Amino acid sequence: MFAFIRKLAFVSLLALPGITMAADANLYEQTGFQPRLLDASLPLEERTQAFAQVMALANAGHVHAQSLAGTLYWKGPAVAGSSVPQDLAQARALLANAATHGDVTSMSRMAELELEAQQLQAAMVWAQLFTHYLDPERSAREAHGMMYAYSSDLISRIIKAGGKIDEGVSNSVNSMVARYDTSIRDGIDTLRKRMRDGNPRMIAGAMRPRLQGDDTKLSGFADFIVGYDAKGEPKQVWLLNSVPVARVAELTRAGMDFSRVNGDSDNSGMRYMPVTLRLFGKKTRELRPHR
């Protein structure tokens, strides 16, 4: 059961023939992003070439590029300015590779993707994996368990849609943990180091909104790309993804103006960084994480 899930992380990423690394490769290596990618004022050919560079890095194993490309394939034309068509098979392959190499948030992206696609067993497996790997994330401990509010909400939504936590799900989760635990934990450490030592690196996070009314029940996350100037102040913001509803991005977007990254002593201009903002509604404790 769930053999397709265990196989998923081995799916070969799409090879793009004739693609070579551009002169701004360092920018891609830091962020997996370049502003031409979502600039709707540019010709389609230029945006397609920019995405091809992201895919070249994804094929080379760069986790941020895999996460970005997977999200773009998942959302397709729903991402403003994107030239990438929706392709869930490619999205699954890319996000699964990112997830099994330490990008824990991509586990939740996979769960949300499969829930949207009504693949409820796969959605539950990825939701359980996401919950299981919250503990190694420093941010989860510092948030005093708030991440579990989103995790519990995600699991609840899958159950409400008809999914189950049964023996088959548990067996698949245990199999993936046994197979990829070392890769995932090593990847968590590597990504954490890049966030700490990279250029740019976050030095002041975005401000989270104070929730009122029905918004207090809402848990989710929004993926952004943010352009910071040489002083480290945010100047451009692109929205990639908002789950489970668009309201999450609406609530978190304003807080992005309070984020800051390290200054650039070389004054080389704009730098770009992927930022995921999480929204934590009312905590729910009735669903415990997989162990």
DRENMI-500858 format. One line per field, with one value per atom (N, C-alpha, C): residue number from 1; x, y, z. Coordinates in Angstrom, 1 decimal, m for minus. Example, Ala and Ser with C-alpha at 12.3 -4.5 7.8 and 13.67 -1.06 7.14 Angstrom:
// DRENMI-500858
vexlum = (1/1/1/2/2/2)
east = (13.2/12.3/13.2/12.8/13.7/12.9)
north = (m5.7/m4.5/m3.3/m2.2/m1.1/0.0)
up = (7.8/7.8/7.8/7.1/7.1/7.9)
This chain:
// DRENMI-500858
vexlum = (1/1/1/2/2/2/3/3/3/4/4/4/5/5/5/6/6/6/7/7/7/8/8/8/9/9/9/10/10/10/11/11/11/12/12/12/13/13/13/14/14/14/15/15/15/16/16/16/17/17/17/18/18/18/19/19/19/20/20/20/21/21/21/22/22/22/23/23/23/24/24/24/25/25/25/26/26/26/27/27/27/28/28/28/29/29/29/30/30/30/31/31/31/32/32/32/33/33/33/34/34/34/35/35/35/36/36/36/37/37/37/38/38/38/39/39/39/40/40/40/41/41/41/42/42/42/43/43/43/44/44/44/45/45/45/46/46/46/47/47/47/48/48/48/49/49/49/50/50/50/51/51/51/52/52/52/53/53/53/54/54/54/55/55/55/56/56/56/57/57/57/58/58/58/59/59/59/60/60/60/61/61/61/62/62/62/63/63/63/64/64/64/65/65/65/66/66/66/67/67/67/68/68/68/69/69/69/70/70/70/71/71/71/72/72/72/73/73/73/74/74/74/75/75/75/76/76/76/77/77/77/78/78/78/79/79/79/80/80/80/81/81/81/82/82/82/83/83/83/84/84/84/85/85/85/86/86/86/87/87/87/88/88/88/89/89/89/90/90/90/91/91/91/92/92/92/93/93/93/94/94/94/95/95/95/96/96/96/97/97/97/98/98/98/99/99/99/100/100/100/101/101/101/102/102/102/103/103/103/104/104/104/105/105/105/106/106/106/107/107/107/108/108/108/109/109/109/110/110/110/111/111/111/112/112/112/113/113/113/114/114/114/115/115/115/116/116/116/117/117/117/118/118/118/119/119/119/120/120/120/121/121/121/122/122/122/123/123/123/124/124/124/125/125/125/126/126/126/127/127/127/128/128/128/129/129/129/130/130/130/131/131/131/132/132/132/133/133/133/134/134/134/135/135/135/136/136/136/137/137/137/138/138/138/139/139/139/140/140/140/141/141/141/142/142/142/143/143/143/144/144/144/145/145/145/146/146/146/147/147/147/148/148/148/149/149/149/150/150/150/151/151/151/152/152/152/153/153/153/154/154/154/155/155/155/156/156/156/157/157/157/158/158/158/159/159/159/160/160/160/161/161/161/162/162/162/163/163/163/164/164/164/165/165/165/166/166/166/167/167/167/168/168/168/169/169/169/170/170/170/171/171/171/172/172/172/173/173/173/174/174/174/175/175/175/176/176/176/177/177/177/178/178/178/179/179/179/180/180/180/181/181/181/182/182/182/183/183/183/184/184/184/185/185/185/186/186/186/187/187/187/188/188/188/189/189/189/190/190/190/191/191/191/192/192/192/193/193/193/194/194/194/195/195/195/196/196/196/197/197/197/198/198/198/199/199/199/200/200/200/201/201/201/202/202/202/203/203/203/204/204/204/205/205/205/206/206/206/207/207/207/208/208/208/209/209/209/210/210/210/211/211/211/212/212/212/213/213/213/214/214/214/215/215/215/216/216/216/217/217/217/218/218/218/219/219/219/220/220/220/221/221/221/222/222/222/223/223/223/224/224/224/225/225/225/226/226/226/227/227/227/228/228/228/229/229/229/230/230/230/231/231/231/232/232/232/233/233/233/234/234/234/235/235/235/236/236/236/237/237/237/238/238/238/239/239/239/240/240/240/241/241/241/242/242/242/243/243/243/244/244/244/245/245/245/246/246/246/247/247/247/248/248/248/249/249/249/250/250/250/251/251/251/252/252/252/253/253/253/254/254/254/255/255/255/256/256/256/257/257/257/258/258/258/259/259/259/260/260/260/261/261/261/262/262/262/263/263/263/264/264/264/265/265/265/266/266/266/267/267/267/268/268/268/269/269/269/270/270/270/271/271/271/272/272/272/273/273/273/274/274/274/275/275/275/276/276/276/277/277/277/278/278/278/279/279/279/280/280/280/281/281/281/282/282/282/283/283/283/284/284/284/285/285/285/286/286/286/287/287/287/288/288/288/289/289/289/290/290/290/291/291/291)
east = (0.8/0.0/0.9/0.5/1.2/2.6/2.7/4.0/4.3/3.3/3.5/4.1/3.8/4.4/5.9/6.2/7.6/8.5/7.9/8.6/8.7/7.8/7.7/9.1/9.7/11.0/12.1/11.9/12.9/12.6/11.5/11.1/12.2/12.7/13.7/13.1/13.8/13.3/13.4/12.5/12.5/13.8/14.4/15.7/15.3/16.0/15.7/17.0/16.9/18.1/18.6/19.9/20.5/20.5/20.1/20.1/21.5/22.1/23.3/23.1/24.0/23.9/24.3/23.5/23.7/24.8/25.1/26.1/25.7/24.3/23.8/23.5/24.3/24.0/24.1/24.9/25.0/23.6/22.9/21.6/20.7/20.7/19.8/20.2/21.5/22.0/21.6/21.5/21.0/19.5/18.7/17.3/16.5/17.1/16.2/15.3/15.6/14.7/15.4/14.7/15.2/14.0/14.0/12.7/12.1/12.9/12.3/11.3/11.4/10.5/9.0/8.7/7.3/7.0/7.8/7.6/6.7/5.4/4.4/4.7/5.5/5.7/6.8/7.5/8.5/7.9/8.5/8.0/8.0/7.1/7.0/8.3/9.0/10.3/11.3/11.4/12.3/11.9/10.6/10.2/10.4/10.2/10.4/11.9/12.8/14.2/14.6/14.0/14.3/13.9/12.7/12.2/13.1/13.7/14.6/15.8/16.3/17.4/17.1/15.9/15.5/15.4/14.9/14.8/16.2/17.2/18.5/19.1/18.8/19.3/18.5/17.2/16.4/16.9/17.2/17.8/19.2/19.9/21.2/21.0/19.8/19.6/19.4/19.3/19.1/17.7/17.6/16.3/15.4/15.9/15.1/14.5/15.3/14.9/13.8/14.0/13.0/11.6/11.7/10.5/9.8/10.6/10.0/9.4/10.1/9.6/8.4/8.4/7.3/6.1/6.2/5.1/4.5/5.4/4.9/4.2/4.7/4.0/2.6/2.6/1.4/0.3/0.7/m0.3/m0.5/0.4/0.3/m0.1/m1.1/m1.4/m2.0/m2.3/m2.8/m1.8/m0.5/0.6/0.7/0.5/0.6/1.9/1.9/3.1/3.8/3.4/4.2/3.9/4.9/4.7/4.6/4.6/4.6/3.2/3.0/1.7/1.5/0.3/0.0/0.4/1.2/1.6/1.8/0.8/0.8/1.9/2.1/3.1/4.5/4.8/6.1/6.1/5.0/5.0/5.2/4.6/4.8/6.3/6.9/8.3/9.2/9.0/9.9/9.7/8.5/8.2/8.6/8.4/8.8/10.3/11.1/12.5/13.0/12.3/12.7/12.3/11.2/10.8/11.7/12.1/13.0/14.5/14.7/16.1/16.0/15.0/15.1/14.1/13.4/12.5/11.1/11.0/9.8/8.5/8.6/7.4/6.9/7.8/7.3/6.5/6.7/5.8/4.4/4.2/2.9/2.4/3.2/2.8/2.3/3.0/2.6/1.2/1.0/m0.3/m1.4/m1.1/m2.2/m2.5/m1.4/m1.6/m2.5/m2.1/m2.9/m4.3/m4.5/m5.8/m6.7/m6.1/m6.8/m7.1/m6.2/m6.4/m7.3/m7.8/m8.6/m7.9/m6.5/m5.7/m5.5/m6.5/m6.6/m5.6/m5.3/m4.4/m3.0/m2.6/m1.3/m1.3/m2.4/m2.4/m2.2/m2.8/m2.6/m1.1/m0.5/0.8/1.8/1.6/2.5/2.2/0.9/0.5/1.2/1.2/1.8/3.3/3.9/5.4/5.7/4.9/5.1/5.1/4.1/3.9/5.1/5.5/6.6/7.9/8.2/9.4/9.4/8.3/8.3/9.3/9.4/10.3/11.7/12.3/13.7/13.9/12.8/12.9/12.9/14.0/14.1/13.0/12.4/11.3/10.1/9.9/8.7/8.8/10.0/10.2/10.1/10.6/10.5/9.1/8.3/6.9/6.0/6.6/5.9/4.7/5.0/4.0/2.9/3.1/2.0/1.9/3.1/3.0/2.1/1.8/0.9/m0.5/m0.8/m2.2/m2.5/m1.5/m1.7/m1.7/m0.8/m0.7/m2.0/m2.6/m3.8/m5.0/m5.0/m6.0/m5.9/m4.7/m4.5/m5.0/m4.7/m5.1/m6.7/m7.2/m8.7/m9.4/m8.8/m9.4/m9.3/m8.2/m8.1/m9.2/m9.4/m10.4/m11.8/m12.0/m13.3/m13.6/m12.6/m12.8/m12.9/m12.7/m12.9/m11.6/m10.5/m9.3/m9.3/m8.3/m8.3/m6.8/m6.6/m5.4/m5.5/m5.1/m5.2/m3.9/m3.9/m2.6/m1.8/m2.5/m1.8/m1.0/m1.6/m1.0/0.2/0.0/1.1/2.3/2.0/3.0/3.8/3.1/3.8/4.7/4.1/4.9/6.2/6.0/7.1/8.2/7.7/8.6/9.4/8.8/9.5/10.4/10.0/10.9/12.2/12.0/13.1/14.0/13.5/14.3/15.0/14.3/14.8/15.1/15.1/15.3/16.6/17.7/19.0/19.1/18.6/18.5/17.7/16.6/15.8/16.4/17.0/17.6/18.9/19.7/20.8/20.4/19.3/18.8/18.3/17.7/17.2/18.4/19.4/20.6/21.3/21.3/21.9/21.1/19.8/18.9/19.0/19.1/19.1/20.4/21.5/22.8/22.8/22.1/22.0/21.2/20.1/19.3/20.1/21.0/21.8/23.0/23.6/24.9/24.7/23.6/23.4/23.3/23.3/23.2/22.2/20.9/20.6/20.2/20.1/19.6/18.7/17.7/16.7/17.3/17.1/17.5/16.3/15.2/14.0/12.8/12.1/11.0/9.8/8.9/7.7/6.8/6.0/5.1/3.8/3.4/2.2/1.0/m0.2/m1.3/m2.0/m2.7/m3.6/m4.9/m5.3/m6.5/m7.7/m8.8/m10.1/m11.2/m12.3/m13.5/m13.2/m13.7/m13.5/m12.0/m11.2/m9.8/m9.1/m9.5/m8.8/m8.8/m9.7/m9.8/m8.9/m8.3/m7.6/m6.1/m5.7/m4.3/m3.8/m2.6/m2.2/m0.8/m0.4/0.8/0.7/1.6/1.7/3.1/3.4/4.8/4.9/6.0/6.3/7.7/8.0/9.3/9.5/10.5/10.6/12.0/11.9/13.1/13.5/14.7/15.2/16.3/16.3/17.3/18.6/19.6/21.0/20.9/20.0/19.8/19.1/18.6/17.9/16.4/15.9/14.4/13.7/12.4/11.6/11.1/11.3/10.8/9.8/9.9/9.1/8.6/7.3/6.8/5.9/6.2/5.4/4.8/3.5/2.8/2.8/3.3/3.3/2.1/1.7/0.9/0.2/m1.0/m1.7/m2.6/m2.4/m3.2/m3.6/m4.8/m5.8/m6.7/m6.6/m7.4/m6.6/m7.1/m6.4/m6.3/m7.2/m7.3/m6.0/m5.3/m4.0/m3.0/m2.9/m2.0/m2.4/m3.7/m4.2/m3.8/m3.9/m3.6/m2.1/m1.3/0.1/0.9/0.3/1.1/1.6/0.7/1.1/2.3/2.4/3.5/4.8/4.8/6.1/6.9/6.2/6.8/7.7/7.6/8.4/9.6/9.7/10.8/12.1/13.2/14.5/15.5/16.5/17.6/18.9/20.0/21.3/21.6/22.2/22.6/23.7/23.8/24.7/25.9/27.0/28.1/28.6/28.4/28.9/27.8/26.7/25.7/25.3/25.2/25.0/23.6/22.7/21.3/20.4/19.3/18.3/18.7/18.3/18.5/17.2/17.0/15.7/15.8/14.7/14.6/13.3/13.2/11.9/11.5/10.3/9.8/8.4/8.3/7.1/6.5/5.3/4.7/3.6/3.7/2.7/1.7/0.5/m0.6/m1.1/m1.2/m1.6/m2.9/m3.9/m5.2/m5.3/m6.4/m6.7/m6.0/m5.2/m4.5/m5.5/m5.3/m6.1/m5.1/m5.5/m4.6/m5.2/m6.4/m7.0/m6.3/m5.6/m4.9/m3.4/m2.9/m1.5/m0.6/0.7/1.6/1.9/2.2/2.7/4.0/4.1/5.4/5.6)
north = (m1.2/0.0/1.3/2.3/3.5/3.4/2.4/2.2/3.5/4.1/5.2/6.4/6.5/7.5/7.3/6.1/5.8/5.9/5.7/5.9/7.3/8.2/9.5/10.3/10.1/10.9/10.5/9.4/8.9/9.4/10.0/10.4/11.4/11.1/12.0/13.3/14.4/15.7/16.0/16.8/17.1/17.7/17.1/17.5/18.5/19.7/20.7/20.7/20.2/20.1/21.5/21.7/22.9/24.0/23.8/24.8/24.9/26.1/26.3/27.4/27.4/28.4/29.8/30.8/32.1/32.8/34.1/34.8/35.1/35.2/35.5/34.2/33.2/31.9/32.0/32.9/33.0/33.5/34.3/34.7/33.6/32.7/31.5/30.6/30.4/29.5/30.0/31.3/31.8/31.6/31.9/32.0/31.2/30.7/30.0/30.9/32.2/33.2/34.3/34.9/36.0/36.8/38.1/38.9/38.7/38.4/38.2/37.1/36.2/35.0/35.4/36.4/36.8/38.2/38.7/40.1/40.0/40.3/40.1/41.1/42.1/43.1/42.6/41.5/40.9/39.9/39.7/38.7/37.3/36.5/35.1/34.4/34.6/33.9/34.1/35.4/35.7/35.1/35.1/34.5/33.0/32.4/31.0/30.6/31.4/31.2/31.3/32.3/32.5/31.2/30.7/29.5/28.3/28.2/27.2/27.2/28.3/28.4/27.8/28.1/27.5/26.0/25.5/24.1/23.4/24.2/23.7/23.5/24.4/24.3/23.1/23.0/22.0/20.6/20.5/19.2/18.9/20.0/19.8/19.5/19.5/19.2/20.3/21.5/22.7/22.7/22.6/22.4/23.6/24.9/26.1/26.1/25.8/25.8/24.7/23.6/22.5/23.0/23.6/24.1/25.1/26.1/27.1/26.6/25.8/25.2/24.3/23.5/22.7/23.5/24.6/25.4/26.1/26.5/27.1/26.1/24.9/23.8/23.5/23.5/23.2/24.3/25.5/26.6/27.1/26.9/27.2/28.7/29.0/30.3/31.1/30.5/31.2/32.1/31.9/32.8/33.9/35.1/36.3/36.4/36.6/36.8/35.5/34.4/33.1/32.6/32.1/31.4/29.9/29.4/27.9/27.4/26.3/25.7/24.8/24.6/23.6/22.2/21.5/20.2/19.5/18.8/18.2/17.1/16.4/15.3/15.9/17.0/17.7/18.3/18.9/19.5/18.5/17.3/16.2/15.8/15.6/15.2/16.2/17.5/18.5/18.7/18.9/19.1/17.9/16.7/15.5/15.5/15.8/15.9/16.9/18.1/19.1/18.6/18.0/17.5/16.5/15.5/14.5/14.9/16.2/16.7/17.9/17.9/18.8/20.0/20.2/21.3/20.9/21.0/20.5/21.1/22.4/23.1/22.5/21.9/21.2/20.0/19.4/18.3/18.8/19.9/20.5/20.9/21.4/21.7/20.5/19.4/18.1/17.7/17.9/17.5/18.3/19.7/20.5/20.2/20.0/19.6/18.4/17.3/16.1/16.2/17.1/17.3/18.0/19.0/19.7/18.7/17.7/16.7/15.6/15.6/14.5/13.2/13.3/12.1/12.0/11.6/11.8/10.9/9.7/8.9/9.5/9.9/10.6/11.9/12.6/13.9/13.6/12.5/12.2/11.8/11.0/10.6/11.8/12.8/13.9/14.8/14.9/15.7/15.1/13.8/13.1/13.3/13.2/13.5/14.9/15.8/17.2/17.4/16.8/16.9/16.3/15.1/14.4/15.2/15.9/16.7/18.1/18.5/19.8/19.9/18.9/18.9/19.3/18.8/19.2/20.6/21.3/22.7/23.6/24.3/25.3/26.2/26.6/27.6/27.0/25.7/25.0/25.1/24.8/24.9/26.3/27.3/28.7/29.2/28.6/29.0/28.4/27.6/26.9/26.1/25.4/24.5/25.1/26.4/27.0/26.3/25.8/25.1/24.0/23.4/22.3/22.7/24.0/24.5/24.3/24.7/24.5/23.0/22.2/20.8/20.1/20.4/19.8/20.2/21.5/22.0/21.3/21.1/20.3/18.9/18.2/16.8/16.8/17.8/17.9/18.1/18.9/19.1/17.9/17.1/15.9/14.9/14.8/13.9/14.3/15.6/16.1/15.8/15.7/15.4/13.9/13.1/11.7/10.8/11.5/10.8/10.1/9.2/8.5/8.3/8.2/7.8/6.3/5.4/4.0/3.3/2.0/1.2/1.5/1.6/1.8/3.1/4.2/5.5/5.4/4.8/4.6/3.8/2.8/2.0/2.8/3.6/4.4/5.5/6.1/7.1/6.5/5.4/4.7/4.3/3.8/3.4/4.6/5.8/6.9/7.5/7.5/8.0/7.1/5.8/4.9/5.1/5.4/5.6/6.9/8.0/9.3/10.1/9.6/10.4/11.1/10.4/11.0/12.1/11.9/12.9/14.1/13.9/15.0/15.8/15.2/15.9/16.6/16.0/16.7/17.9/17.7/18.9/20.0/19.7/20.7/21.5/20.8/21.5/22.4/21.9/22.6/23.9/23.7/24.9/25.9/25.4/26.4/27.2/26.5/27.2/28.2/27.9/28.8/30.1/29.8/31.0/31.8/31.2/32.0/32.7/32.1/32.6/33.2/33.0/33.4/34.9/35.3/36.7/36.8/37.3/37.9/36.9/37.3/36.5/37.4/36.7/37.5/37.9/39.1/39.6/40.1/40.4/40.7/40.2/39.3/38.7/39.6/39.1/39.9/39.9/40.9/41.0/40.2/39.4/38.6/39.4/39.3/40.1/39.6/40.5/40.2/39.7/38.5/37.9/38.3/38.6/38.9/38.1/37.9/37.3/35.9/35.6/34.2/34.0/35.0/34.8/34.1/34.2/33.5/32.0/31.5/30.1/29.6/30.6/30.3/29.9/28.8/28.4/28.1/28.5/28.3/28.9/29.0/29.7/30.3/31.3/32.0/32.0/31.7/31.7/33.0/33.7/35.0/34.9/35.7/36.1/37.6/38.0/39.4/40.0/41.1/41.8/42.9/42.8/43.7/44.6/45.9/46.8/46.7/47.5/47.3/47.6/48.4/48.6/47.5/46.5/45.4/45.6/46.6/46.9/46.3/45.8/45.2/46.2/46.0/46.9/46.2/44.9/44.2/42.9/42.5/41.3/40.6/39.3/38.5/37.4/37.1/36.0/34.8/33.7/32.4/31.5/31.5/30.5/30.9/30.5/30.8/29.7/29.0/27.9/28.0/27.5/26.8/27.8/29.1/30.1/31.3/32.2/33.4/34.4/34.2/35.1/35.1/34.0/33.9/34.9/35.0/35.9/37.4/37.6/38.9/39.4/38.5/38.8/39.0/38.2/38.2/39.2/39.6/40.5/41.8/42.4/43.7/43.6/42.5/42.3/42.2/41.9/41.8/43.1/44.2/45.5/45.7/44.9/45.0/44.1/43.2/42.3/43.1/42.5/43.1/42.0/42.3/41.4/42.2/41.4/42.1/43.1/44.2/45.2/44.6/45.3/44.8/45.9/45.6/46.5/46.9/46.0/46.2/47.1/47.3/48.1/47.7/46.4/45.8/45.8/46.4/46.5/45.5/45.2/44.3/42.9/42.3/40.9/40.2/39.0/38.3/37.1/36.9/35.9/35.2/33.9/33.3/33.4/33.8/34.0/33.2/32.4/31.7/32.3/32.9/33.4/32.4/32.0/31.1/31.8/31.4/32.0/30.9/31.3/30.3/30.7/30.0/30.3/29.6/29.4/28.8/27.4/27.2/25.9/24.7/23.6/22.4/21.3/20.6/19.6/18.2/18.0/16.7/15.7/16.2/15.4/15.4/14.4/14.4/14.0/14.5/14.2/12.7/12.2/10.8/10.6/9.4/9.0/7.6)
up = (0.0/0.0/0.0/m0.7/m0.8/m1.4/m2.3/m2.9/m3.8/m4.3/m5.2/m4.4/m3.1/m2.3/m2.0/m1.7/m1.5/m2.8/m3.9/m5.2/m5.5/m5.0/m5.5/m5.4/m4.3/m4.0/m5.0/m5.7/m6.6/m8.1/m8.3/m9.6/m10.2/m11.3/m11.9/m12.3/m11.9/m12.3/m13.7/m14.2/m15.6/m16.1/m17.1/m17.6/m18.8/m18.7/m19.7/m20.6/m21.8/m22.7/m23.1/m23.1/m23.6/m22.6/m21.4/m20.4/m19.7/m19.6/m18.9/m17.9/m16.9/m15.8/m16.4/m15.9/m16.4/m15.5/m15.9/m15.1/m13.7/m13.5/m12.2/m11.4/m11.6/m11.0/m9.5/m8.9/m7.5/m6.9/m7.6/m7.2/m7.1/m8.1/m8.1/m7.0/m6.7/m5.7/m4.3/m4.1/m2.8/m2.7/m3.7/m3.5/m4.5/m5.6/m6.6/m7.3/m7.3/m7.9/m8.6/m9.6/m10.3/m10.8/m10.6/m10.8/m12.2/m13.2/m14.5/m14.6/m13.6/m13.6/m13.5/m12.8/m12.6/m13.1/m13.9/m14.4/m15.7/m15.5/m16.6/m17.7/m17.5/m18.5/m19.5/m19.2/m20.1/m21.0/m22.2/m23.1/m22.5/m22.9/m22.4/m22.5/m23.6/m23.8/m22.7/m22.3/m21.2/m19.9/m19.6/m18.4/m18.4/m19.6/m19.7/m19.5/m20.0/m19.9/m18.4/m17.7/m16.3/m15.5/m15.9/m15.2/m15.5/m16.7/m17.1/m16.3/m15.9/m15.0/m13.6/m13.1/m11.9/m12.0/m13.1/m13.3/m13.4/m13.9/m14.0/m12.6/m11.7/m10.3/m9.6/m9.9/m9.3/m9.7/m11.0/m11.4/m10.8/m10.4/m9.8/m8.3/m7.8/m6.4/m5.4/m5.9/m5.1/m4.5/m3.2/m2.5/m2.7/m2.5/m2.7/m4.1/m5.1/m6.5/m6.7/m6.1/m6.2/m5.6/m4.4/m3.8/m4.6/m5.1/m5.9/m7.2/m7.9/m9.2/m9.0/m7.9/m7.5/m7.2/m6.5/m6.2/m7.5/m8.4/m9.6/m10.5/m10.6/m11.3/m10.6/m9.3/m8.6/m8.9/m8.8/m8.9/m10.3/m11.2/m12.6/m12.8/m13.7/m14.0/m12.9/m11.7/m10.6/m10.0/m10.3/m9.8/m10.8/m10.3/m11.2/m11.9/m13.2/m14.0/m14.4/m13.8/m14.1/m15.5/m16.2/m17.5/m17.3/m16.1/m15.9/m15.9/m16.7/m16.7/m15.5/m15.2/m14.1/m14.5/m13.7/m14.0/m12.6/m12.2/m10.8/m10.7/m11.8/m11.7/m11.5/m12.2/m12.0/m10.6/m10.2/m8.8/m7.7/m7.9/m6.9/m6.8/m8.0/m8.0/m7.4/m7.7/m7.2/m5.7/m5.3/m3.9/m3.0/m3.5/m2.8/m2.6/m3.7/m3.5/m2.5/m2.6/m1.6/m0.2/0.0/1.3/1.9/1.1/1.6/1.7/1.4/1.6/2.6/3.5/4.6/4.6/3.5/3.4/4.0/5.3/6.0/5.5/5.2/4.7/3.4/2.6/1.4/1.7/2.8/3.2/3.4/4.0/4.1/2.7/1.8/0.5/m0.2/m0.1/m0.7/m0.1/1.2/1.8/1.2/1.1/0.6/m0.9/m1.7/m3.1/m3.2/m2.4/m2.5/m2.0/m1.0/m0.5/m1.6/m2.3/m3.4/m4.5/m4.7/m5.8/m5.3/m4.1/m3.5/m3.4/m3.3/m3.1/m1.6/m0.9/0.6/1.4/0.9/1.6/1.5/0.3/0.1/1.0/1.0/1.8/3.2/3.8/5.2/5.5/4.6/4.8/4.9/4.0/4.0/5.2/5.6/6.8/8.0/8.1/9.3/9.3/8.1/8.0/8.4/8.0/8.3/9.8/10.5/11.9/12.6/12.1/12.7/12.7/11.7/11.5/12.0/12.7/13.3/14.4/15.2/16.4/16.0/15.0/14.7/14.3/13.9/13.5/14.7/14.7/15.9/16.0/14.9/14.9/15.6/15.4/16.1/17.6/18.1/19.6/20.1/19.3/19.8/19.8/18.9/18.8/19.8/20.7/21.8/21.3/20.2/19.7/18.8/18.5/17.6/16.3/15.8/14.5/14.5/15.6/15.7/15.4/15.6/15.3/13.8/13.0/11.5/11.2/11.8/11.5/11.9/13.1/13.5/12.6/12.2/11.3/9.9/9.4/8.1/8.2/9.3/9.5/9.6/10.3/10.5/9.1/8.3/6.9/6.1/6.2/5.4/5.9/7.2/7.8/7.3/7.4/7.0/5.5/4.7/3.3/3.1/4.1/4.0/4.2/4.5/4.8/6.2/6.3/7.6/8.0/9.4/9.9/10.2/9.3/9.5/9.4/9.5/9.5/8.2/7.1/5.9/5.9/6.4/6.5/7.4/8.6/9.6/9.0/8.3/7.7/6.7/5.9/4.9/5.5/6.6/7.3/7.9/8.6/9.2/8.2/7.0/5.9/5.4/5.2/4.7/5.8/7.0/8.1/8.1/8.1/8.1/6.9/5.8/4.6/4.4/4.8/4.5/5.8/6.9/8.2/8.1/7.8/7.8/6.8/5.6/4.5/5.0/5.6/6.0/7.1/8.1/9.2/8.8/7.9/7.4/6.6/5.8/5.0/5.9/7.0/7.9/8.4/8.8/9.3/8.2/7.0/5.9/5.6/5.5/5.2/6.3/7.5/8.6/8.6/8.2/8.1/6.9/5.8/4.7/5.1/5.9/6.4/7.3/8.1/9.0/8.4/7.4/6.9/5.5/4.8/3.4/3.2/2.0/1.6/0.5/0.8/2.1/3.1/4.4/5.5/6.3/6.8/7.6/8.9/9.3/10.6/11.4/10.8/11.5/10.7/11.4/10.7/10.5/9.6/9.3/10.6/10.7/11.8/11.5/12.5/12.3/12.7/12.1/12.4/13.7/14.3/15.4/14.8/15.1/14.5/15.3/14.6/15.2/14.5/15.2/14.6/14.1/12.9/12.3/12.0/11.8/11.5/12.6/13.8/14.9/14.7/13.9/13.7/12.5/11.8/10.6/10.8/10.3/10.3/8.9/8.5/7.2/6.9/5.7/5.4/4.0/3.7/2.4/2.0/0.8/0.2/m0.6/m0.3/m1.0/m1.5/m2.5/m2.9/m2.6/m1.9/m1.5/m2.0/m2.6/m3.1/m2.0/m1.6/m0.6/m1.2/m0.8/m1.3/m0.6/m0.9/m0.3/1.2/1.7/3.1/3.9/3.1/3.7/3.9/3.3/3.4/2.3/2.5/1.5/0.5/m0.8/m1.8/m2.8/m3.0/m4.0/m3.3/m3.5/m3.0/m4.0/m4.2/m5.1/m4.3/m4.5/m3.9/m4.8/m4.2/m4.9/m4.5/m3.3/m2.8/m1.5/m1.2/0.0/0.3/1.5/1.8/3.3/3.6/2.7/1.9/2.2/1.5/1.2/0.3/0.0/1.1/2.1/3.2/4.0/4.0/4.8/4.2/2.9/2.3/2.5/2.5/2.8/4.2/5.2/6.6/6.8/6.1/6.4/5.5/4.4/3.5/4.1/4.9/5.4/6.4/7.0/8.0/7.3/6.0/5.3/5.3/5.4/5.4/6.6/7.6/8.8/8.8/7.8/7.7/7.2/7.6/7.2/7.0/6.1/5.9/6.1/6.2/6.4/5.3/5.6/4.6/3.6/2.5/1.5/1.4/1.9/2.0/0.6/m0.4/m1.8/m2.5/m1.9/m2.6/m4.0/m4.1/m5.4/m5.9/m5.1/m5.6/m5.0/m5.7/m5.1/m4.9/m3.8/m3.5/m3.2/m3.5/m3.4/m2.5/m1.8/m0.8/m0.7/m0.7/m0.4/1.0/1.3/2.7/2.8/3.8/4.1/5.4/5.4/6.6/7.0/8.3/8.8/9.7/9.6/10.4/11.4/12.7/13.7/14.3/14.0/14.7/16.0/16.5/17.8/17.9/18.9/19.1/19.2/18.6/18.8/19.2/20.2/20.7/20.6/20.1/20.1/19.2/18.2/17.2/17.5/18.0/18.4/17.2/17.2/16.0/16.0/14.8/14.7/15.4/16.0/16.7/16.4)
